[in-house]
Amino acid sequence: MDEGCSTCCDILIAILLPPLGVFLKYGCMMEFWICLLLTILGYIPGIIYALCVLA
């Protein structure tokens, strides 16, 4: 049950601030930097990438 709530919170954070959601799960690894770059280039691609990585 706790894992479901955690996933829901991760997805909510990923929609609001995509790099933060990826950072909380993976830390400062390559996934975070890709998400940050995509978010800077366009907010929607950052959200899509974050959701794909977290799901």
MDAnalysis code that builds the backbone (N, CA, C; Angstrom):
import MDAnalysis as mda
import numpy as np

u = mda.Universe.empty(165, n_residues=55, atom_resindex=np.repeat(np.arange(55), 3), trajectory=True)
u.add_TopologyAttr("name", ["N", "CA", "C"] * 55)
u.add_TopologyAttr("resid", np.arange(1, 56))
u.add_TopologyAttr("resname", ["MET", "ASP", "GLU", "GLY", "CYS", "SER", "THR", "CYS", "CYS", "ASP", "ILE", "LEU", "ILE", "ALA", "ILE", "LEU", "LEU", "PRO", "PRO", "LEU", "GLY", "VAL", "PHE", "LEU", "LYS", "TYR", "GLY", "CYS", "MET", "MET", "GLU", "PHE", "TRP", "ILE", "CYS", "LEU", "LEU", "LEU", "THR", "ILE", "LEU", "GLY", "TYR", "ILE", "PRO", "GLY", "ILE", "ILE", "TYR", "ALA", "LEU", "CYS", "VAL", "LEU", "ALA"])
u.atoms.positions = np.array([
    [0.822, -1.192, 0.000],
    [0.000, 0.000, 0.000],
    [0.865, 1.254, 0.000],
    [1.951, 1.260, 0.716],
    [2.837, 2.408, 0.798],
    [3.502, 2.699, -0.550],
    [3.798, 1.660, -1.303],
    [4.448, 1.851, -2.602],
    [3.518, 2.570, -3.572],
    [2.232, 2.291, -3.524],
    [1.258, 2.954, -4.379],
    [1.157, 4.439, -4.089],
    [1.184, 4.794, -2.812],
    [1.138, 6.203, -2.420],
    [2.414, 6.914, -2.849],
    [3.534, 6.233, -2.714],
    [4.812, 6.800, -3.124],
    [4.836, 7.063, -4.619],
    [4.336, 6.124, -5.409],
    [4.291, 6.296, -6.853],
    [3.370, 7.442, -7.234],
    [2.257, 7.566, -6.557],
    [1.310, 8.654, -6.824],
    [1.958, 10.004, -6.518],
    [2.657, 10.103, -5.417],
    [3.342, 11.348, -5.064],
    [4.456, 11.655, -6.059],
    [5.191, 10.636, -6.493],
    [6.254, 10.832, -7.488],
    [5.688, 11.377, -8.790],
    [4.566, 10.848, -9.223],
    [3.948, 11.301, -10.468],
    [3.435, 12.729, -10.325],
    [2.855, 13.063, -9.196],
    [2.373, 14.427, -8.960],
    [3.536, 15.421, -8.975],
    [4.624, 15.082, -8.323],
    [5.810, 15.941, -8.323],
    [6.389, 16.053, -9.727],
    [6.379, 14.940, -10.477],
    [6.916, 14.951, -11.840],
    [6.087, 15.844, -12.759],
    [4.813, 15.982, -12.498],
    [3.977, 16.867, -13.319],
    [4.243, 18.334, -12.954],
    [4.406, 18.619, -11.681],
    [4.632, 19.997, -11.252],
    [6.052, 20.466, -11.543],
    [7.048, 19.673, -11.154],
    [8.465, 19.994, -11.367],
    [9.190, 18.726, -11.825],
    [9.227, 18.486, -13.127],
    [9.772, 17.224, -13.633],
    [11.187, 16.876, -13.145],
    [12.155, 17.813, -13.162],
    [13.496, 17.427, -12.699],
    [13.535, 17.021, -11.220],
    [12.691, 17.646, -10.406],
    [12.661, 17.302, -8.983],
    [12.160, 15.880, -8.773],
    [11.129, 15.492, -9.506],
    [10.617, 14.130, -9.380],
    [11.654, 13.091, -9.761],
    [12.398, 13.349, -10.833],
    [13.444, 12.413, -11.265],
    [14.605, 12.431, -10.272],
    [14.950, 13.616, -9.761],
    [16.046, 13.723, -8.793],
    [15.749, 12.951, -7.518],
    [14.523, 13.015, -7.037],
    [14.171, 12.314, -5.804],
    [14.284, 10.801, -5.959],
    [14.096, 10.293, -7.168],
    [14.164, 8.856, -7.380],
    [15.580, 8.387, -7.736],
    [16.280, 9.132, -8.590],
    [17.570, 8.676, -9.111],
    [18.768, 9.471, -8.614],
    [18.554, 10.594, -7.989],
    [19.678, 11.419, -7.573],
    [20.236, 12.185, -8.771],
    [21.511, 12.490, -8.724],
    [22.137, 13.319, -9.753],
    [22.729, 12.453, -10.867],
    [21.985, 11.488, -11.337],
    [22.459, 10.612, -12.405],
    [22.026, 11.166, -13.756],
    [22.321, 10.442, -14.832],
    [22.058, 10.900, -16.191],
    [20.576, 11.192, -16.435],
    [19.670, 10.432, -15.806],
    [18.247, 10.656, -15.997],
    [17.845, 12.064, -15.568],
    [18.427, 12.526, -14.465],
    [18.123, 13.873, -13.970],
    [18.566, 14.934, -14.963],
    [19.770, 14.805, -15.488],
    [20.305, 15.812, -16.404],
    [19.533, 15.849, -17.720],
    [19.116, 14.679, -18.202],
    [18.295, 14.641, -19.415],
    [16.965, 15.334, -19.161],
    [16.355, 15.045, -18.033],
    [15.064, 15.656, -17.694],
    [15.216, 17.169, -17.527],
    [16.282, 17.611, -16.903],
    [16.512, 19.039, -16.730],
    [16.676, 19.733, -18.079],
    [17.440, 19.138, -18.975],
    [17.634, 19.710, -20.305],
    [16.317, 19.777, -21.079],
    [15.546, 18.688, -21.032],
    [14.259, 18.686, -21.733],
    [13.287, 19.704, -21.141],
    [13.331, 19.891, -19.834],
    [12.447, 20.862, -19.192],
    [12.851, 22.286, -19.562],
    [14.141, 22.531, -19.681],
    [14.596, 23.857, -20.094],
    [14.190, 24.132, -21.538],
    [14.315, 23.116, -22.389],
    [13.964, 23.297, -23.798],
    [12.453, 23.391, -24.017],
    [11.702, 22.752, -23.170],
    [10.245, 22.792, -23.272],
    [9.648, 22.044, -22.108],
    [8.691, 22.644, -21.451],
    [8.148, 22.061, -20.222],
    [7.456, 20.717, -20.469],
    [6.707, 20.605, -21.557],
    [5.958, 19.377, -21.863],
    [6.898, 18.191, -22.119],
    [7.975, 18.342, -22.921],
    [8.888, 17.202, -23.082],
    [9.520, 16.751, -21.766],
    [9.768, 17.691, -20.867],
    [10.308, 17.341, -19.547],
    [9.327, 16.510, -18.740],
    [8.051, 16.872, -18.798],
    [7.009, 16.117, -18.090],
    [6.884, 14.714, -18.670],
    [6.847, 14.618, -19.993],
    [6.699, 13.312, -20.640],
    [7.868, 12.407, -20.291],
    [9.087, 12.943, -20.348],
    [10.259, 12.138, -20.017],
    [10.227, 11.704, -18.542],
    [9.885, 12.618, -17.658],
    [9.831, 12.283, -16.228],
    [8.816, 11.186, -15.951],
    [7.658, 11.287, -16.575],
    [6.633, 10.259, -16.357],
    [7.071, 8.901, -16.908],
    [7.749, 8.910, -18.048],
    [8.248, 7.639, -18.611],
    [9.315, 7.029, -17.724],
    [10.172, 7.842, -17.172],
    [11.253, 7.325, -16.309],
    [10.690, 6.817, -14.984],
    [9.724, 7.508, -14.427],
    [9.196, 7.123, -13.120],
    [8.171, 5.977, -13.190],
    [7.528, 5.810, -14.319],
    [6.503, 4.773, -14.429],
    [7.099, 3.419, -14.785],
])
